[in-house]
Amino acid sequence: MDAKDTSNTQLHTDVDVTFSMTGETDGGLSFGVSVDLDEAGKLGVTNTDSDYNMFLSGAFGTLTVGDTDGAMDFAMTEILGPGSLTDSETGHEGFKGSYLDGSYDGQIARFDYTAGDLSVAISTEMLDTDTADRSNGYGLGVKYAMGNITFGAGYQKADSLSAAFGGAAGSDAVTAVDGLAADLTTTTSVAATNIVQPIAAVNAVTRSVADVKATGASVSGTFGAVTAGLAYTSYDSSVANFDATHTHLGVSYTQGAMTLGANIGNFDSKTNEQDRDGYAITANYSLGGGATVQAGYESSERNNVDNGSSWSLGIAMAF
């Protein structure tokens, strides 16, 4: 009898359709909407983490609202290398590229203005409901291009609130913000009165709010066929002993139809309880006509323990 195949290799298909609508006023203002077709059903629904955004642009700058980068993410540059079918370049534990974006409902308003080589931005991600112990998030960012080198810096602030947790009595739950354990919850055992009592009633949860601030800087540049970048971020949390830093290094090389890339990241927490690191290697080869062979590999660790790896190989088609 043949041994059972325990391989977790599988087929992967994905179709992503995005459509855009743009216009211009008589006074020269540009406006538009960009929507992922998967999210079309959420159009008109407020306070949702939806994959679409709207913009208004003119000589004053650009205002973007919806699923867009906050000011810090706008200013910071991370070199990831070419894309892969399963997003290996951003899927490992060492990648922390959102800079606290998504700490609320994912809907962000950002204003940015560019004058020559200098760009500045401000942003906010707001609470949907007023809460005494939480406040709106906001960010500031600036980037400057000096020839083939770009410098970026940013600051972002957000609150983190844990979701309901129904774990075992006496255990702790951690809500991660950019990989940072920004919130701890404590479960309290509640005696069950009968056998059919819902599990959710067995454990009561005390929720707490953490104030998290991120400050970072990046530098990237293109040198012939090579593009490289370094980003460093410091996280300051009001939850004791969960301050942390994140370092990211990436490089990409293009020669003819081929592009190779690699990036590595390390998240170092003060107590080492939330340490994360990982790396990715990706390769693309253009076949022409919008078809590209893509390969990717990523590997991660948590607290110096192997967290597994994954790979992908196939053809991406752009129309």
PASEBA-1860 file (N, C-alpha, C; in nm, 3 decimals):
! residues 319
1> MDAKDTSN> 0.084/-0.119/0.000/0.000/0.000/0.000/0.088/0.124/0.000 ~ 0.060/0.214/-0.092/0.140/0.336/-0.100/0.115/0.425/0.022 ~ 0.223/0.495/0.063/0.210/0.587/0.176/0.123/0.706/0.135 ~ 0.049/0.758/0.231/-0.039/0.872/0.206/0.044/0.996/0.176 ~ 0.004/1.072/0.073/0.073/1.195/0.036/0.038/1.304/0.136 ~ 0.137/1.351/0.211/0.113/1.455/0.312/0.158/1.592/0.264 ~ 0.189/1.604/0.135/0.232/1.732/0.081/0.120/1.834/0.086 ~ 0.153/1.960/0.116/0.052/2.065/0.115/0.064/2.153/-0.008
9> TQLHTDVD> 0.131/2.101/-0.112/0.139/2.174/-0.239/0.001/2.175/-0.304 ~ -0.039/2.289/-0.358/-0.173/2.300/-0.416/-0.173/2.395/-0.534 ~ -0.279/2.385/-0.615/-0.297/2.477/-0.726/-0.349/2.610/-0.673 ~ -0.311/2.718/-0.740/-0.352/2.851/-0.696/-0.395/2.933/-0.817 ~ -0.516/2.988/-0.812/-0.562/3.080/-0.916/-0.624/3.202/-0.849 ~ -0.611/3.316/-0.914/-0.667/3.438/-0.858/-0.688/3.538/-0.972 ~ -0.804/3.601/-0.974/-0.834/3.704/-1.074/-0.865/3.832/-1.000 ~ -0.794/3.937/-1.035/-0.811/4.066/-0.970/-0.842/4.170/-1.077
17> VTFSMTGE> -0.964/4.225/-1.074/-1.007/4.323/-1.173/-1.030/4.456/-1.103 ~ -0.965/4.560/-1.152/-0.980/4.694/-1.096/-1.028/4.788/-1.205 ~ -1.126/4.869/-1.172/-1.170/4.968/-1.269/-1.161/5.108/-1.206 ~ -1.135/5.206/-1.290/-1.118/5.343/-1.244/-1.210/5.436/-1.321 ~ -1.257/5.539/-1.253/-1.340/5.643/-1.314/-1.276/5.778/-1.282 ~ -1.252/5.858/-1.382/-1.188/5.987/-1.361/-1.263/6.096/-1.435 ~ -1.245/6.218/-1.388/-1.308/6.333/-1.452/-1.232/6.459/-1.419 ~ -1.275/6.570/-1.476/-1.209/6.699/-1.452/-1.313/6.810/-1.456
25> TDGGLSFG> -1.304/6.900/-1.359/-1.397/7.012/-1.353/-1.358/7.120/-1.453 ~ -1.448/7.217/-1.474/-1.418/7.328/-1.564/-1.301/7.410/-1.513 ~ -1.282/7.406/-1.381/-1.171/7.481/-1.322/-1.039/7.407/-1.318 ~ -1.035/7.284/-1.371/-0.909/7.211/-1.379/-0.883/7.115/-1.266 ~ -0.982/7.092/-1.177/-0.964/6.994/-1.070/-0.987/6.853/-1.124 ~ -0.900/6.762/-1.088/-0.916/6.622/-1.126/-0.982/6.545/-1.012 ~ -1.069/6.450/-1.047/-1.133/6.369/-0.943/-1.155/6.229/-1.000 ~ -1.171/6.133/-0.909/-1.190/5.997/-0.957/-1.209/5.897/-0.847
33> VSVDLDEA> -1.237/5.772/-0.887/-1.257/5.660/-0.797/-1.187/5.539/-0.855 ~ -1.121/5.461/-0.770/-1.059/5.336/-0.809/-1.119/5.224/-0.725 ~ -1.171/5.119/-0.790/-1.244/5.014/-0.720/-1.195/4.877/-0.764 ~ -1.168/4.791/-0.666/-1.144/4.650/-0.694/-1.280/4.584/-0.714 ~ -1.297/4.511/-0.822/-1.427/4.453/-0.854/-1.480/4.366/-0.740 ~ -1.390/4.301/-0.666/-1.433/4.218/-0.554/-1.508/4.299/-0.449 ~ -1.479/4.429/-0.443/-1.537/4.515/-0.340/-1.656/4.596/-0.390 ~ -1.697/4.575/-0.514/-1.803/4.657/-0.572/-1.932/4.652/-0.490
41> GKLGVTNT> -1.959/4.539/-0.427/-2.080/4.526/-0.346/-2.080/4.614/-0.223 ~ -1.963/4.665/-0.185/-1.954/4.749/-0.065/-1.963/4.898/-0.097 ~ -1.976/4.931/-0.226/-1.989/5.071/-0.263/-2.112/5.131/-0.196 ~ -2.094/5.246/-0.136/-2.204/5.312/-0.068/-2.222/5.268/0.075 ~ -2.145/5.169/0.121/-2.151/5.124/0.260/-2.039/5.192/0.337 ~ -2.074/5.272/0.436/-1.973/5.346/0.511/-1.912/5.262/0.622 ~ -1.798/5.307/0.671/-1.731/5.246/0.787/-1.694/5.101/0.764 ~ -1.649/5.070/0.643/-1.605/4.934/0.614/-1.464/4.936/0.558
49> DSDYNMFL> -1.393/4.826/0.580/-1.257/4.813/0.528/-1.266/4.767/0.383 ~ -1.292/4.860/0.292/-1.318/4.827/0.152/-1.202/4.868/0.063 ~ -1.182/4.792/-0.043/-1.069/4.813/-0.132/-1.105/4.910/-0.245 ~ -1.138/5.034/-0.208/-1.160/5.138/-0.307/-1.127/5.273/-0.244 ~ -1.096/5.372/-0.328/-1.068/5.505/-0.278/-1.114/5.610/-0.378 ~ -1.129/5.731/-0.328/-1.170/5.845/-0.408/-1.066/5.956/-0.391 ~ -1.047/6.037/-0.495/-0.949/6.144/-0.483/-0.998/6.271/-0.550 ~ -0.943/6.383/-0.504/-0.965/6.514/-0.562/-0.829/6.582/-0.566
57> SGAFGTLT> -0.787/6.626/-0.686/-0.651/6.676/-0.703/-0.651/6.807/-0.781 ~ -0.560/6.896/-0.741/-0.544/7.023/-0.810/-0.411/7.085/-0.772 ~ -0.397/7.214/-0.799/-0.273/7.283/-0.766/-0.247/7.285/-0.616 ~ -0.353/7.270/-0.536/-0.342/7.271/-0.390/-0.284/7.142/-0.335 ~ -0.283/7.034/-0.415/-0.239/6.904/-0.370/-0.342/6.799/-0.402 ~ -0.336/6.685/-0.334/-0.429/6.575/-0.359/-0.489/6.526/-0.228 ~ -0.622/6.514/-0.226/-0.693/6.457/-0.112/-0.746/6.321/-0.154 ~ -0.706/6.215/-0.081/-0.750/6.079/-0.110/-0.820/6.023/0.012
65> VGDTDGAM> -0.936/5.960/-0.008/-1.013/5.903/0.102/-1.053/5.761/0.066 ~ -1.035/5.669/0.161/-1.074/5.530/0.139/-0.960/5.436/0.174 ~ -0.945/5.331/0.094/-0.839/5.233/0.117/-0.711/5.287/0.055 ~ -0.638/5.365/0.131/-0.516/5.427/0.083/-0.412/5.429/0.193 ~ -0.288/5.463/0.161/-0.181/5.466/0.260/-0.195/5.586/0.351 ~ -0.162/5.567/0.479/-0.149/5.680/0.570/-0.024/5.759/0.535 ~ -0.007/5.874/0.602/0.103/5.965/0.568/0.240/5.901/0.586 ~ 0.255/5.816/0.689/0.385/5.755/0.714/0.418/5.653/0.606
73> DFAMTEIL> 0.319/5.571/0.569/0.340/5.473/0.463/0.365/5.542/0.329 ~ 0.301/5.656/0.308/0.322/5.737/0.187/0.468/5.782/0.176 ~ 0.526/5.818/0.290/0.661/5.875/0.289/0.771/5.771/0.292 ~ 0.748/5.658/0.359/0.852/5.556/0.374/0.858/5.467/0.250 ~ 0.979/5.425/0.213/0.999/5.338/0.097/1.062/5.207/0.141 ~ 0.999/5.096/0.102/1.056/4.963/0.125/1.073/4.895/-0.010 ~ 1.193/4.848/-0.038/1.221/4.777/-0.163/1.186/4.630/-0.143 ~ 1.089/4.581/-0.220/1.038/4.445/-0.201/1.082/4.348/-0.309
81> GPGSLTDS> 1.126/4.399/-0.423/1.156/4.314/-0.535/1.032/4.294/-0.619 ~ 1.038/4.212/-0.725/0.922/4.192/-0.812/0.812/4.115/-0.741 ~ 0.693/4.119/-0.797/0.580/4.051/-0.735/0.585/3.901/-0.750 ~ 0.502/3.833/-0.672/0.487/3.687/-0.682/0.340/3.653/-0.673 ~ 0.303/3.534/-0.716/0.162/3.496/-0.723/0.095/3.496/-0.587 ~ 0.167/3.461/-0.482/0.109/3.455/-0.348/0.167/3.562/-0.256 ~ 0.223/3.668/-0.314/0.275/3.782/-0.238/0.380/3.741/-0.134 ~ 0.472/3.656/-0.175/0.578/3.613/-0.083/0.657/3.732/-0.030
89> ETGHEGFK> 0.674/3.835/-0.114/0.757/3.950/-0.077/0.700/4.028/0.041 ~ 0.569/4.016/0.067/0.508/4.086/0.180/0.444/3.990/0.279 ~ 0.451/3.860/0.253/0.380/3.764/0.336/0.457/3.710/0.454 ~ 0.585/3.739/0.463/0.664/3.683/0.573/0.656/3.771/0.698 ~ 0.697/3.716/0.811/0.685/3.784/0.939/0.776/3.906/0.951 ~ 0.876/3.916/0.864/0.966/4.030/0.871/0.914/4.154/0.801 ~ 0.801/4.141/0.730/0.745/4.257/0.660/0.638/4.322/0.747 ~ 0.659/4.448/0.781/0.563/4.524/0.861/0.543/4.659/0.795
97> GSYLDGSY> 0.478/4.660/0.678/0.477/4.780/0.597/0.357/4.870/0.611 ~ 0.264/4.842/0.704/0.143/4.924/0.711/0.158/5.044/0.804 ~ 0.258/5.042/0.892/0.285/5.155/0.982/0.160/5.202/1.055 ~ 0.088/5.107/1.119/-0.030/5.130/1.201/-0.157/5.157/1.120 ~ -0.149/5.163/0.987/-0.271/5.174/0.907/-0.360/5.053/0.936 ~ -0.490/5.073/0.938/-0.584/4.964/0.964/-0.610/4.940/1.110 ~ -0.564/5.028/1.199/-0.590/5.011/1.342/-0.736/5.037/1.377 ~ -0.810/5.102/1.287/-0.953/5.129/1.309/-1.033/5.053/1.202
105> DGQIARFD> -1.103/5.123/1.112/-1.183/5.051/1.013/-1.117/5.045/0.876 ~ -0.993/5.092/0.864/-0.921/5.085/0.738/-0.950/5.198/0.642 ~ -1.043/5.286/0.676/-1.075/5.400/0.592/-0.988/5.519/0.632 ~ -0.904/5.567/0.540/-0.805/5.670/0.570/-0.827/5.790/0.480 ~ -0.810/5.909/0.537/-0.810/6.033/0.460/-0.669/6.089/0.462 ~ -0.610/6.111/0.343/-0.473/6.164/0.336/-0.468/6.281/0.239 ~ -0.401/6.388/0.285/-0.373/6.501/0.198/-0.223/6.506/0.174 ~ -0.182/6.512/0.048/-0.039/6.522/0.018/-0.016/6.632/-0.085
113> YTAGDLSV> 0.101/6.692/-0.076/0.138/6.803/-0.163/0.283/6.785/-0.206 ~ 0.309/6.802/-0.335/0.444/6.787/-0.389/0.488/6.917/-0.454 ~ 0.608/6.961/-0.417/0.669/7.079/-0.477/0.811/7.042/-0.518 ~ 0.831/7.020/-0.648/0.961/6.978/-0.695/0.997/6.840/-0.641 ~ 1.109/6.831/-0.571/1.156/6.702/-0.518/1.103/6.673/-0.378 ~ 1.026/6.766/-0.321/0.977/6.751/-0.183/0.829/6.718/-0.181 ~ 0.791/6.617/-0.104/0.650/6.580/-0.085/0.620/6.572/0.064 ~ 0.505/6.626/0.104/0.462/6.620/0.243/0.321/6.564/0.248
121> AISTEMLD> 0.285/6.502/0.361/0.152/6.442/0.374/0.106/6.444/0.518 ~ -0.026/6.455/0.535/-0.090/6.436/0.664/-0.207/6.341/0.643 ~ -0.243/6.265/0.745/-0.352/6.168/0.729/-0.421/6.144/0.861 ~ -0.542/6.088/0.853/-0.614/6.047/0.973/-0.694/5.921/0.944 ~ -0.706/5.837/1.045/-0.796/5.721/1.043/-0.883/5.735/1.167 ~ -1.013/5.747/1.150/-1.100/5.795/1.256/-1.182/5.684/1.320 ~ -1.219/5.708/1.446/-1.312/5.621/1.517/-1.450/5.633/1.455 ~ -1.521/5.522/1.443/-1.658/5.527/1.393/-1.755/5.569/1.503
129> TDTADRSN> -1.720/5.537/1.628/-1.805/5.570/1.743/-1.718/5.631/1.852 ~ -1.763/5.744/1.908/-1.688/5.808/2.015/-1.674/5.714/2.134 ~ -1.550/5.701/2.182/-1.521/5.616/2.297/-1.428/5.693/2.390 ~ -1.459/5.692/2.518/-1.386/5.775/2.614/-1.237/5.744/2.618 ~ -1.201/5.616/2.602/-1.060/5.578/2.618/-0.987/5.561/2.485 ~ -1.049/5.605/2.373/-0.981/5.597/2.244/-0.990/5.731/2.171 ~ -0.897/5.753/2.081/-0.896/5.876/2.003/-0.861/5.844/1.858 ~ -0.885/5.937/1.767/-0.855/5.916/1.626/-0.706/5.899/1.604
137> GYGLGVKY> -0.670/5.824/1.502/-0.530/5.811/1.465/-0.491/5.917/1.363 ~ -0.365/5.950/1.357/-0.319/6.048/1.260/-0.173/6.021/1.224 ~ -0.128/6.078/1.112/0.009/6.057/1.067/0.064/6.178/0.995 ~ 0.196/6.188/0.994/0.268/6.292/0.924/0.380/6.225/0.845 ~ 0.408/6.275/0.725/0.514/6.216/0.645/0.578/6.317/0.553 ~ 0.706/6.295/0.522/0.779/6.380/0.429/0.881/6.294/0.354 ~ 0.897/6.321/0.225/1.001/6.252/0.149/1.066/6.349/0.052 ~ 1.192/6.323/0.024/1.271/6.414/-0.059/1.357/6.333/-0.155
145> AMGNITFG> 1.347/6.365/-0.284/1.427/6.297/-0.385/1.550/6.380/-0.417 ~ 1.666/6.317/-0.404/1.792/6.383/-0.434/1.861/6.302/-0.544 ~ 1.830/6.338/-0.669/1.883/6.259/-0.780/1.823/6.121/-0.779 ~ 1.904/6.019/-0.773/1.856/5.880/-0.775/1.832/5.824/-0.635 ~ 1.842/5.908/-0.533/1.823/5.864/-0.395/1.702/5.937/-0.335 ~ 1.618/5.863/-0.263/1.500/5.920/-0.198/1.507/5.895/-0.048 ~ 1.486/6.002/0.029/1.482/5.995/0.174/1.337/6.010/0.219 ~ 1.297/5.935/0.321/1.162/5.946/0.374/1.162/5.941/0.525
153> AGYQKADS> 1.063/6.006/0.586/1.050/6.003/0.731/0.903/6.021/0.766 ~ 0.859/5.960/0.876/0.719/5.971/0.912/0.694/5.946/1.058 ~ 0.576/5.988/1.101/0.529/5.967/1.239/0.382/5.929/1.231 ~ 0.342/5.826/1.304/0.202/5.786/1.306/0.161/5.743/1.445 ~ 0.039/5.778/1.482/-0.015/5.745/1.614/-0.147/5.674/1.597 ~ -0.170/5.569/1.677/-0.297/5.497/1.670/-0.324/5.432/1.805 ~ -0.452/5.404/1.831/-0.492/5.326/1.948/-0.523/5.184/1.903 ~ -0.505/5.090/1.994/-0.540/4.952/1.964/-0.635/4.902/2.071
161> LSAAFGGA> -0.743/4.838/2.028/-0.843/4.782/2.119/-0.864/4.637/2.084 ~ -0.858/4.550/2.183/-0.869/4.407/2.156/-1.010/4.369/2.115 ~ -1.019/4.265/2.037/-1.150/4.207/2.003/-1.191/4.111/2.113 ~ -1.318/4.068/2.112/-1.363/3.972/2.213/-1.281/3.845/2.204 ~ -1.248/3.790/2.319/-1.161/3.673/2.322/-1.226/3.564/2.405 ~ -1.236/3.446/2.351/-1.302/3.337/2.421/-1.209/3.223/2.449 ~ -1.084/3.253/2.484/-0.985/3.149/2.508/-1.001/3.082/2.642 ~ -0.906/2.998/2.674/-0.912/2.924/2.799/-0.895/3.017/2.919
169> AGSDAVTA> -0.959/2.982/3.029/-0.952/3.066/3.149/-0.807/3.084/3.192 ~ -0.774/3.209/3.228/-0.641/3.237/3.277/-0.540/3.268/3.170 ~ -0.579/3.260/3.042/-0.485/3.287/2.934/-0.490/3.432/2.892 ~ -0.393/3.475/2.815/-0.387/3.612/2.765/-0.403/3.612/2.614 ~ -0.468/3.715/2.560/-0.480/3.732/2.415/-0.402/3.856/2.376 ~ -0.341/3.852/2.260/-0.261/3.965/2.213/-0.315/4.012/2.079 ~ -0.343/4.141/2.069/-0.382/4.200/1.942/-0.260/4.268/1.883 ~ -0.220/4.230/1.762/-0.098/4.283/1.702/-0.128/4.402/1.613
177> VDGLAADL> -0.046/4.504/1.623/-0.051/4.619/1.534/0.086/4.628/1.470 ~ 0.093/4.602/1.339/0.221/4.593/1.269/0.313/4.490/1.336 ~ 0.253/4.386/1.395/0.332/4.285/1.463/0.361/4.318/1.607 ~ 0.328/4.440/1.649/0.353/4.483/1.786/0.239/4.439/1.875 ~ 0.268/4.372/1.985/0.163/4.335/2.079/0.119/4.462/2.149 ~ 0.015/4.524/2.096/-0.025/4.655/2.144/-0.135/4.647/2.248 ~ -0.184/4.527/2.278/-0.298/4.517/2.366/-0.299/4.380/2.433 ~ -0.321/4.377/2.561/-0.332/4.252/2.634/-0.472/4.241/2.691
185> TTTTSVAA> -0.531/4.122/2.685/-0.661/4.101/2.747/-0.651/3.985/2.844 ~ -0.726/3.989/2.951/-0.724/3.883/3.050/-0.859/3.816/3.056 ~ -0.863/3.685/3.050/-0.989/3.612/3.058/-1.018/3.574/3.203 ~ -1.144/3.576/3.238/-1.187/3.539/3.372/-1.287/3.425/3.361 ~ -1.265/3.318/3.433/-1.351/3.202/3.423/-1.488/3.230/3.483 ~ -1.594/3.186/3.415/-1.731/3.199/3.464/-1.792/3.059/3.466 ~ -1.844/3.019/3.579/-1.896/2.882/3.591/-2.014/2.860/3.498 ~ -2.013/2.748/3.428/-2.124/2.712/3.339/-2.239/2.656/3.422
193> TNIVQPIA> -2.361/2.695/3.389/-2.477/2.650/3.465/-2.539/2.522/3.406 ~ -2.515/2.498/3.280/-2.565/2.374/3.222/-2.483/2.339/3.099 ~ -2.504/2.219/3.049/-2.418/2.165/2.945/-2.437/2.237/2.812 ~ -2.549/2.302/2.790/-2.574/2.366/2.662/-2.541/2.515/2.664 ~ -2.478/2.562/2.771/-2.442/2.704/2.777/-2.341/2.737/2.666 ~ -2.362/2.845/2.591/-2.267/2.882/2.484/-2.126/2.900/2.537 ~ -2.030/2.857/2.457/-1.889/2.871/2.496/-1.855/3.015/2.526 ~ -1.912/3.108/2.449/-1.880/3.250/2.468/-1.913/3.296/2.608
201> AVNAVTRS> -2.009/3.230/2.674/-2.047/3.271/2.808/-1.955/3.215/2.915 ~ -1.872/3.120/2.879/-1.784/3.057/2.976/-1.669/3.149/3.015 ~ -1.624/3.231/2.923/-1.511/3.318/2.950/-1.550/3.465/2.930 ~ -1.535/3.543/3.034/-1.559/3.687/3.023/-1.427/3.755/2.996 ~ -1.431/3.870/2.927/-1.308/3.934/2.884/-1.299/4.078/2.933 ~ -1.184/4.115/2.983/-1.155/4.253/3.016/-1.069/4.310/2.905 ~ -1.115/4.418/2.840/-1.043/4.474/2.727/-0.972/4.602/2.769 ~ -0.855/4.623/2.713/-0.777/4.742/2.745/-0.731/4.809/2.617
209> VADVKATG> -0.702/4.938/2.626/-0.660/5.017/2.512/-0.513/5.051/2.525 ~ -0.440/5.042/2.416/-0.299/5.080/2.415/-0.278/5.192/2.314 ~ -0.199/5.289/2.353/-0.161/5.398/2.264/-0.027/5.362/2.202 ~ -0.021/5.360/2.069/0.101/5.320/1.999/0.147/5.434/1.907 ~ 0.275/5.465/1.913/0.333/5.569/1.827/0.447/5.507/1.747 ~ 0.449/5.534/1.616/0.555/5.484/1.529/0.632/5.601/1.470 ~ 0.765/5.593/1.475/0.852/5.695/1.416/0.954/5.623/1.329 ~ 0.968/5.666/1.204/1.059/5.592/1.116/1.125/5.677/1.010
217> ASVSGTFG> 1.226/5.620/0.947/1.298/5.685/0.838/1.342/5.579/0.739 ~ 1.355/5.618/0.612/1.398/5.525/0.508/1.486/5.596/0.408 ~ 1.567/5.518/0.339/1.648/5.569/0.229/1.651/5.461/0.122 ~ 1.634/5.502/-0.003/1.636/5.407/-0.114/1.697/5.475/-0.235 ~ 1.748/5.395/-0.325/1.810/5.452/-0.444/1.825/5.350/-0.555 ~ 1.840/5.400/-0.677/1.862/5.316/-0.794/2.001/5.344/-0.850 ~ 2.077/5.238/-0.867/2.215/5.248/-0.914/2.230/5.153/-1.033 ~ 2.206/5.206/-1.153/2.209/5.121/-1.271/2.097/5.020/-1.267
225> AVTAGLAY> 2.131/4.892/-1.271/2.031/4.785/-1.272/1.985/4.746/-1.133 ~ 2.044/4.807/-1.029/2.016/4.769/-0.890/1.938/4.878/-0.818 ~ 1.834/4.838/-0.749/1.759/4.928/-0.660/1.766/4.868/-0.520 ~ 1.799/4.950/-0.421/1.813/4.901/-0.284/1.753/5.002/-0.187 ~ 1.712/4.953/-0.070/1.655/5.043/0.028/1.665/4.988/0.169 ~ 1.665/5.080/0.267/1.673/5.046/0.408/1.569/5.129/0.483 ~ 1.489/5.066/0.569/1.389/5.136/0.647/1.401/5.094/0.793 ~ 1.384/5.193/0.884/1.393/5.165/1.028/1.277/5.235/1.097
233> TSYDSSVA> 1.208/5.161/1.185/1.092/5.215/1.256/1.101/5.181/1.403 ~ 1.068/5.279/1.488/1.063/5.258/1.632/0.918/5.269/1.678 ~ 0.870/5.170/1.755/0.735/5.169/1.807/0.737/5.192/1.958 ~ 0.658/5.288/2.003/0.648/5.320/2.145/0.506/5.292/2.190 ~ 0.488/5.194/2.279/0.356/5.153/2.324/0.335/5.188/2.470 ~ 0.210/5.224/2.503/0.177/5.253/2.643/0.165/5.126/2.726 ~ 0.158/5.010/2.659/0.159/4.883/2.731/0.303/4.852/2.771 ~ 0.325/4.834/2.900/0.461/4.818/2.952/0.534/4.703/2.884
241> NFDATHTH> 0.660/4.728/2.853/0.754/4.628/2.801/0.724/4.582/2.658 ~ 0.642/4.657/2.584/0.616/4.618/2.447/0.665/4.721/2.345 ~ 0.760/4.805/2.387/0.827/4.891/2.289/0.907/4.801/2.195 ~ 0.925/4.846/2.071/0.992/4.759/1.974/1.049/4.840/1.860 ~ 1.136/4.775/1.781/1.191/4.837/1.660/1.178/4.739/1.544 ~ 1.174/4.794/1.423/1.165/4.712/1.304/1.265/4.762/1.200 ~ 1.341/4.670/1.142/1.441/4.704/1.040/1.412/4.624/0.914 ~ 1.415/4.691/0.800/1.386/4.625/0.673/1.493/4.661/0.571
249> LGVSYTQG> 1.543/4.560/0.498/1.643/4.580/0.394/1.597/4.506/0.269 ~ 1.600/4.574/0.153/1.556/4.511/0.030/1.643/4.550/-0.088 ~ 1.649/4.462/-0.188/1.729/4.488/-0.307/1.660/4.424/-0.428 ~ 1.671/4.489/-0.543/1.612/4.439/-0.666/1.710/4.459/-0.780 ~ 1.717/4.362/-0.872/1.810/4.368/-0.985/1.736/4.333/-1.113 ~ 1.748/4.419/-1.214/1.682/4.398/-1.342/1.784/4.388/-1.454 ~ 1.770/4.286/-1.535/1.856/4.267/-1.651/1.771/4.214/-1.764 ~ 1.743/4.297/-1.864/1.659/4.255/-1.974/1.520/4.222/-1.927
257> AMTLGANI> 1.472/4.104/-1.961/1.337/4.063/-1.923/1.329/4.005/-1.782 ~ 1.442/3.992/-1.715/1.446/3.927/-1.584/1.464/4.029/-1.472 ~ 1.388/4.009/-1.363/1.405/4.089/-1.241/1.413/3.995/-1.122 ~ 1.516/4.012/-1.040/1.534/3.934/-0.918/1.524/4.027/-0.798 ~ 1.472/3.976/-0.689/1.461/4.060/-0.570/1.470/3.979/-0.443 ~ 1.508/4.047/-0.335/1.513/3.985/-0.203/1.489/4.093/-0.098 ~ 1.420/4.058/0.007/1.406/4.150/0.120/1.403/4.073/0.250 ~ 1.449/4.137/0.355/1.457/4.074/0.486/1.415/4.176/0.590
265> GNFDSKTN> 1.344/4.131/0.693/1.299/4.221/0.797/1.309/4.157/0.934 ~ 1.328/4.242/1.034/1.340/4.195/1.172/1.262/4.287/1.264 ~ 1.176/4.227/1.345/1.097/4.301/1.443/1.147/4.259/1.582 ~ 1.203/4.354/1.657/1.267/4.325/1.784/1.192/4.395/1.897 ~ 1.122/4.318/1.983/1.047/4.375/2.094/1.135/4.384/2.219 ~ 1.096/4.471/2.307/1.179/4.499/2.425/1.201/4.375/2.511 ~ 1.096/4.294/2.525/1.106/4.175/2.609/1.132/4.049/2.528 ~ 1.146/4.065/2.396/1.167/3.953/2.304/1.046/3.861/2.293
273> EQDRDGYA> 0.934/3.896/2.358/0.816/3.810/2.354/0.744/3.818/2.220 ~ 0.766/3.926/2.145/0.699/3.942/2.017/0.798/3.955/1.902 ~ 0.915/3.898/1.916/1.015/3.903/1.809/0.964/3.831/1.685 ~ 0.986/3.893/1.569/0.946/3.836/1.441/1.056/3.866/1.341 ~ 1.084/3.774/1.251/1.174/3.803/1.142/1.145/3.709/1.026 ~ 1.185/3.752/0.907/1.161/3.671/0.789/1.226/3.731/0.667 ~ 1.225/3.653/0.558/1.284/3.702/0.434/1.208/3.643/0.315 ~ 1.227/3.706/0.200/1.163/3.657/0.077/1.259/3.674/-0.040
281> ITANYSLG> 1.251/3.580/-0.135/1.327/3.586/-0.261/1.227/3.570/-0.374 ~ 1.230/3.662/-0.470/1.136/3.657/-0.581/1.208/3.675/-0.714 ~ 1.146/3.622/-0.820/1.204/3.633/-0.954/1.092/3.644/-1.056 ~ 1.110/3.732/-1.153/1.015/3.751/-1.263/1.088/3.742/-1.396 ~ 1.018/3.685/-1.494/1.071/3.685/-1.631/0.957/3.719/-1.726 ~ 0.970/3.832/-1.795/0.865/3.878/-1.883/0.865/3.800/-2.014 ~ 0.749/3.744/-2.049/0.734/3.673/-2.175/0.682/3.765/-2.286 ~ 0.649/3.888/-2.248/0.593/3.982/-2.344/0.442/3.972/-2.350
289> GGATVQAG> 0.378/4.076/-2.398/0.233/4.074/-2.414/0.156/4.077/-2.284 ~ 0.222/4.106/-2.173/0.155/4.110/-2.044/0.167/3.983/-1.962 ~ 0.232/3.881/-2.014/0.251/3.755/-1.941/0.389/3.752/-1.876 ~ 0.394/3.714/-1.749/0.519/3.711/-1.674/0.528/3.584/-1.590 ~ 0.638/3.513/-1.602/0.664/3.400/-1.514/0.709/3.457/-1.379 ~ 0.642/3.414/-1.272/0.673/3.464/-1.139/0.704/3.348/-1.044 ~ 0.809/3.366/-0.965/0.846/3.267/-0.864/0.873/3.340/-0.733 ~ 0.835/3.279/-0.622/0.857/3.341/-0.492/0.878/3.239/-0.382
297> YESSERNN> 0.957/3.278/-0.282/0.982/3.193/-0.165/0.991/3.283/-0.043 ~ 0.926/3.243/0.067/0.937/3.319/0.191/0.952/3.225/0.309 ~ 1.021/3.274/0.413/1.043/3.196/0.535/1.037/3.290/0.654 ~ 0.982/3.241/0.767/0.962/3.326/0.884/0.998/3.255/1.013 ~ 1.025/3.336/1.116/1.047/3.287/1.252/0.970/3.374/1.350 ~ 0.924/3.313/1.458/0.865/3.384/1.570/0.939/3.345/1.696 ~ 0.994/3.443/1.764/1.069/3.417/1.887/1.174/3.309/1.867 ~ 1.246/3.321/1.752/1.353/3.229/1.717/1.307/3.085/1.694
305> VDNGSSWS> 1.177/3.068/1.669/1.122/2.936/1.638/1.070/2.939/1.495 ~ 1.106/2.838/1.417/1.066/2.832/1.277/0.914/2.841/1.263 ~ 0.868/2.936/1.183/0.725/2.955/1.161/0.682/2.905/1.023 ~ 0.770/2.832/0.956/0.736/2.773/0.829/0.777/2.858/0.710 ~ 0.757/2.803/0.592/0.794/2.872/0.468/0.695/2.832/0.360 ~ 0.698/2.905/0.249/0.610/2.874/0.138/0.676/2.918/0.008 ~ 0.629/2.862/-0.104/0.683/2.900/-0.233/0.570/2.900/-0.336 ~ 0.593/2.967/-0.447/0.494/2.970/-0.554/0.565/2.983/-0.687
313> LGIAMAF> 0.503/2.931/-0.792/0.559/2.937/-0.927/0.444/2.933/-1.026 ~ 0.443/3.027/-1.121/0.336/3.027/-1.219/0.348/3.147/-1.312 ~ 0.240/3.175/-1.384/0.238/3.285/-1.480/0.132/3.386/-1.440 ~ 0.174/3.513/-1.434/0.080/3.623/-1.410/0.048/3.688/-1.543 ~ -0.081/3.719/-1.563/-0.125/3.778/-1.690/-0.192/3.912/-1.664 ~ -0.140/4.016/-1.725/-0.198/4.150/-1.711/-0.256/4.193/-1.845 ~ -0.376/4.249/-1.842/-0.445/4.287/-1.966/-0.470/4.438/-1.968
END
